[in-house]
Amino acid sequence: MIQTILIYSLVFLSFAIFATIYRLIKGPTAPDRVQALDALGINLLSGVAIFSVLVRSTGFFEVILLIGILSFIGTIAFARYIERGVVIERKQSD
């Protein structure tokens, strides 16, 4: 019973991932794309977590942590680029 629920949740989560990818590509504005990128990271993270429970393995914890960190850094960098036009500001010493 639990395995069936986990498989159904992975199927519905894959639909959510495809809808998020569509919003990431089609998004009318840049902030919509940033929000879609963050949602995609969360959906991928939860998909790996559900898959980890499904196969009864703890080996995916590092992958989950890595996806979370990269999603956070990517969202922050993309938001800074939209706001300021550059990700890393360099000071002119002249």
Secondary structure, DSSP 8 states (H G I E B T S, - for coil): -HHHHHHHHHHHHHHHHHHHHHHHHH-SSHHHHHHHHHHHHHHHHHHHHHHHHHHT-STTHHHHHHHHHHHHHHHHHHHHHHHHS-SS------
